[in-house]
Amino acid sequence: MITDRAYDIVTDDIFLRLSDLVIDSEIFLKIEGLNPAGSVKLKTAVALIEDAERRGVLSDGGRVVESSSGNLGIALSMVCSIKGYSFTCVTDPNASARSVATMRALGAEVVVVANRDSNGGFLGSRIAHLKAMLALDHELVWPNQYANAANPRAHWERTAASILRSIEAIDYLFVGAGTTGTLMGCAAYFRQFSPKTRIIAVDTRGSVTFGYPAGPRHIPGLGTSRTPELLRMDNLDEVLLVDEAEAVWTCRLLARRHGLLVGGSTGSVLAAVRGYGGHLAPGSRVVAIAPDLGERYLDTIYNDDWVTARFGRDVLTRRDMVSAPLAAGS
């Protein structure tokens, strides 16, 4: 492949078979982090910017602002730098230092909003700050990943379609819920082209996305402190909540067993698959989406001091971390 634009380098057909995650089921992990932006959000970023261009609200010399906990901010930094737009990312203290540094290296301005919103998170505060910026500068363009139909459309056209091209007869699809763009796009596509596939949404405990109580959260990616406008429950079969400590443990397990560093969102999704294992019929074929890889979280979920301070030492000392087999539904 030869291309003139780095954002065209999207590897959409890479899957890792995890034969030991759940007994008697085939688990395929769709690896989305092998592109220059390092996450599934590259497809979202391209779609959002091209949508703004088509609508005529973004043109040469334009200035873009968006709220992100990391991955979309990196992807938009990359796309905007290539297209010649300036970009400001409004983020919060949960964003990893590596993600912030990456955005700045790509030419973005990064604004960190540290005050919490009414649900104890940062998303409401980030959006309030962003709206205040828009009120002061009417030339700023906000793609609004939380409400823009271009977000799920990108995953209808690309992510979901690539899954069904690569793997046939999928019984279950596990997708993490952040902005719900990936989830909504994949769910709608599967409802049309693979209606027998059960769609399992995965969220983190403490997130209010699906109406559950708010609580403290430390890992960026999954979960929100306000329900995204994109969310529609019609195409979802189940919603599973995962404790962040379990997500961290699962990330570290995958690193030790399979030599793969993944982010907390992937840890949550795979923890949900493990926990759901007892409900899977023998021979089930399962696809789980891994939104990014783990290098940008070396200072957080792979750092013993960071983990201990937030979740206690039990996450580090569980014996099954390195020795015990994984049983279905364990």
C-alpha positions in Angstrom: 0.0 0.0 0.0 1.3 3.5 -0.9 -0.6 6.5 0.2 0.0 10.3 0.4 -2.0 10.7 3.6 -1.2 9.0 6.9 -4.8 8.9 7.9 -5.6 6.6 5.0 -3.5 3.9 6.7 -6.2 1.9 8.5 -5.7 -1.8 9.2 -9.3 -3.1 9.4 -8.8 -6.8 9.1 -6.5 -7.8 12.0 -7.9 -10.2 14.6 -6.2 -12.1 17.4 -7.7 -15.5 18.4 -7.8 -15.8 22.2 -8.2 -19.6 22.6 -7.9 -19.5 26.4 -10.3 -16.7 27.3 -13.5 -18.8 27.5 -13.5 -22.6 27.2 -15.3 -24.1 24.2 -15.8 -20.8 22.4 -14.0 -19.0 19.7 -13.0 -15.5 20.8 -11.6 -13.1 18.2 -10.2 -9.7 19.3 -10.4 -7.1 16.6 -7.2 -5.0 16.9 -7.9 -1.4 16.0 -4.7 0.2 17.3 -2.4 -0.6 14.4 -2.8 2.7 12.5 -0.8 5.9 12.8 -3.2 7.4 15.3 -3.2 4.3 17.4 -6.9 3.7 17.8 -10.3 3.0 16.3 -10.9 6.8 16.6 -8.9 7.5 13.4 -12.0 6.4 11.4 -14.2 8.7 13.6 -11.9 11.6 13.2 -11.7 11.4 9.4 -15.5 11.0 9.2 -16.1 14.1 11.5 -13.7 16.3 9.6 -14.9 15.3 6.2 -18.5 15.8 7.3 -17.7 19.3 8.4 -16.1 20.0 5.0 -19.0 18.6 3.1 -21.4 20.8 5.1 -19.3 23.9 4.3 -18.6 24.8 7.9 -14.8 23.9 7.7 -12.5 25.2 5.0 -8.9 26.4 4.5 -7.5 27.8 7.7 -10.3 26.5 9.8 -10.1 26.0 13.5 -11.5 22.9 15.2 -12.3 22.2 18.8 -13.4 18.9 20.4 -13.8 17.3 23.8 -11.8 14.0 24.2 -10.2 11.9 26.9 -7.4 11.0 24.5 -7.9 8.8 21.5 -10.1 11.0 19.4 -8.0 14.0 20.4 -4.9 12.3 19.0 -6.7 11.2 15.8 -8.1 14.7 15.2 -4.7 16.2 15.9 -3.3 14.0 13.2 -6.0 14.6 10.6 -6.1 18.4 11.3 -2.3 18.7 10.9 -2.4 16.9 7.5 -5.3 19.1 6.3 -3.9 22.4 7.6 -6.5 23.1 10.3 -5.6 24.2 13.8 -7.0 22.0 16.6 -7.8 22.4 20.3 -8.6 19.4 22.4 -10.5 20.0 25.7 -9.6 17.1 28.0 -9.3 16.3 31.7 -6.9 14.9 34.3 -7.8 11.3 33.5 -6.2 11.7 30.0 -2.8 10.0 30.1 0.3 12.2 30.0 1.4 10.3 26.9 -1.8 11.1 25.1 -1.5 14.8 25.9 2.1 14.8 24.8 1.2 13.1 21.6 -1.5 15.7 20.8 0.9 18.5 21.4 3.6 16.9 19.3 1.1 16.8 16.4 0.5 20.5 16.8 -2.7 20.6 18.9 -3.4 22.9 21.7 -4.6 21.0 24.8 -6.8 22.5 27.5 -7.2 20.4 30.7 -10.4 21.0 32.6 -10.0 19.9 36.2 -13.4 20.7 37.8 -15.8 17.9 38.0 -19.4 17.9 36.8 -22.6 17.2 38.8 -22.1 13.4 38.3 -18.6 13.5 39.6 -16.9 13.1 36.2 -15.4 15.6 33.8 -17.3 15.2 30.6 -20.1 17.7 31.5 -17.4 20.2 32.6 -15.4 19.7 29.4 -18.4 20.4 27.2 -19.4 23.4 29.3 -15.9 24.8 28.7 -16.0 24.0 25.0 -19.4 25.8 24.7 -18.0 28.8 26.4 -15.2 28.9 23.9 -17.7 28.7 21.0 -19.7 31.6 22.5 -16.6 33.7 22.5 -15.3 32.7 19.0 -18.0 31.9 16.4 -15.4 30.8 13.9 -14.5 27.7 15.9 -15.9 24.4 14.5 -17.1 21.8 16.9 -17.7 18.4 15.2 -19.4 17.1 18.3 -18.6 13.4 18.4 -21.3 12.8 21.0 -24.2 13.8 18.7 -22.8 13.8 15.1 -24.3 11.0 12.9 -21.0 10.9 11.0 -19.5 9.1 14.0 -21.6 5.9 14.0 -21.8 6.1 10.2 -18.0 5.6 10.0 -18.3 2.4 12.0 -21.3 1.2 10.0 -19.3 1.7 6.8 -15.9 0.5 7.9 -15.6 -1.2 11.3 -18.7 -3.4 11.2 -18.4 -4.2 7.5 -14.9 -5.3 8.0 -15.8 -7.7 10.8 -18.4 -9.5 8.7 -16.1 -9.6 5.8 -13.5 -11.3 7.9 -15.5 -13.6 10.2 -18.7 -15.4 9.3 -21.5 -16.6 11.5 -20.8 -14.4 14.6 -22.9 -15.3 17.6 -21.9 -12.4 19.8 -20.4 -9.0 19.3 -18.9 -7.2 22.4 -18.4 -3.4 22.0 -17.4 -0.9 24.6 -19.5 2.2 25.1 -17.8 5.7 25.3 -19.4 8.2 22.9 -21.3 5.1 21.7 -20.3 5.9 18.1 -18.6 2.6 17.4 -21.3 0.8 19.3 -24.2 2.4 17.5 -22.6 2.0 14.1 -21.8 -1.6 14.6 -25.1 -2.5 16.2 -27.1 -1.0 13.3 -25.0 -2.7 10.7 -25.3 -6.1 12.4 -29.0 -5.7 12.9 -29.4 -5.4 9.1 -26.8 -7.9 7.9 -26.4 -10.3 10.7 -29.6 -10.1 12.8 -29.0 -13.3 14.8 -25.8 -11.8 16.3 -26.4 -10.7 19.9 -25.0 -7.2 20.5 -23.4 -6.8 24.0 -22.6 -3.3 25.1 -19.8 -3.0 27.7 -19.6 -0.1 30.1 -17.6 0.7 33.2 -19.1 0.8 36.6 -19.6 4.4 37.7 -20.7 5.5 34.2 -24.1 7.0 33.7 -24.4 6.2 30.0 -27.1 3.6 30.4 -28.8 5.1 33.4 -26.7 3.4 36.2 -25.5 5.4 39.2 -22.5 7.7 38.9 -19.3 6.8 40.6 -15.6 7.5 40.5 -13.7 6.5 37.3 -10.0 6.7 36.6 -9.5 5.1 33.2 -10.3 7.1 30.0 -12.2 5.6 27.1 -15.3 3.8 28.3 -18.0 5.5 30.4 -19.4 9.0 30.6 -20.9 11.3 33.2 -23.7 12.3 30.8 -25.6 10.2 28.3 -24.4 10.7 24.7 -27.0 11.9 22.3 -26.1 9.2 19.9 -27.2 6.4 22.2 -30.2 4.3 21.0 -31.1 1.1 22.9 -33.1 -0.5 20.1 -30.3 -2.5 18.6 -28.7 -3.7 21.8 -29.4 -7.0 23.4 -27.6 -6.6 26.8 -25.5 -4.1 28.7 -22.7 -5.4 31.0 -20.9 -3.3 33.6 -17.2 -4.0 34.5 -15.3 -2.8 37.5 -12.2 -0.8 36.5 -10.0 -3.0 38.7 -11.1 -6.0 36.7 -10.3 -4.2 33.5 -6.8 -3.4 34.8 -6.3 -7.0 35.8 -7.4 -8.3 32.4 -5.1 -5.9 30.6 -2.2 -7.2 32.6 -3.3 -10.8 32.0 -3.3 -10.3 28.3 0.2 -8.8 28.4 1.5 -11.7 30.3 -0.2 -14.4 28.4 -0.4 -13.1 24.9 2.4 -10.4 24.8 -0.1 -7.7 23.9 -0.5 -4.4 25.6 -4.0 -3.0 25.4 -5.9 0.0 26.8 -8.4 -0.1 29.6 -11.3 -0.1 27.2 -10.1 -3.4 25.8 -9.5 -4.8 29.3 -13.1 -3.9 30.1 -14.5 -5.6 27.0 -12.5 -8.8 27.5 -13.4 -8.9 31.2 -17.0 -8.8 30.1 -16.5 -11.6 27.7 -14.9 -13.7 30.5 -17.7 -12.9 32.9 -20.3 -13.8 30.3 -18.6 -17.1 29.4 -21.1 -19.2 31.4 -23.9 -17.9 29.1 -22.2 -18.9 25.9 -23.2 -22.1 24.2 -20.3 -24.5 23.3 -18.9 -23.6 20.0 -20.0 -19.9 20.1 -18.2 -17.5 17.9 -17.5 -14.2 19.6 -15.9 -10.9 18.3 -14.7 -8.2 20.7 -13.4 -4.9 19.6 -10.1 -3.6 21.0 -10.2 0.2 20.4 -6.5 0.8 21.1 -3.2 -0.6 22.3 -1.5 -0.1 25.6 1.7 1.9 25.1 0.0 5.2 26.0 -1.1 3.7 29.4 2.3 2.5 30.6 2.3 5.2 33.3 -1.2 4.3 34.4 -2.8 0.8 34.1 0.7 -0.8 33.7 2.3 1.2 36.6 2.1 -0.7 39.9 2.1 2.5 42.0 -0.7 4.1 40.0 -2.8 0.9 40.2 -2.2 0.4 43.9 -3.2 4.0 44.7 -6.5 3.6 43.0 -7.5 0.0 43.3 -5.3 -1.6 46.0 -2.7 -4.2 45.8 -5.1 -7.1 45.2 -5.1 -6.3 41.5 -1.4 -6.9 41.4 -1.3 -10.0 43.7 -4.2 -12.2 42.3 -2.7 -15.6 41.8 -4.7 -16.2 38.6 -3.0 -13.3 37.1 -0.2 -15.5 35.9 -1.0 -19.1 36.8 -4.6 -20.2 37.1 -6.6 -21.3 34.0 -9.5 -19.2 32.8 -12.8 -21.1 33.1 -16.0 -20.2 31.4 -17.9 -17.6 33.4 -15.2 -17.4 36.1 
